Amino acid sequence: MKCMAVLSLKGSVGKTTPALYLGDVASAQGGRITVVDLGSGRSAYHWARHVSLP
């Protein structure tokens, strides 16, 4: 199992978009992906509520 992290000590610097993009690319190549968003704004969660996921 491979693990990838997109992180920064500062908030609101643009971590969610690259994390979701990397997950999408890995998924398109046949990977099984889990995105964990530990930020207080839960940006990935709110994004996922508005798209249809496979």
Sequence and secondary structure as in RCSB ss.txt:
>XXXX:A:sequence
MKCMAVLSLKGSVGKTTPALYLGDVASAQGGRITVVDLGSGRSAYHWARHVSLP
>XXXX:A:secstr
        SSSSSS HHHHHHHHHHHHHTT        STT HHHHHHTTS   
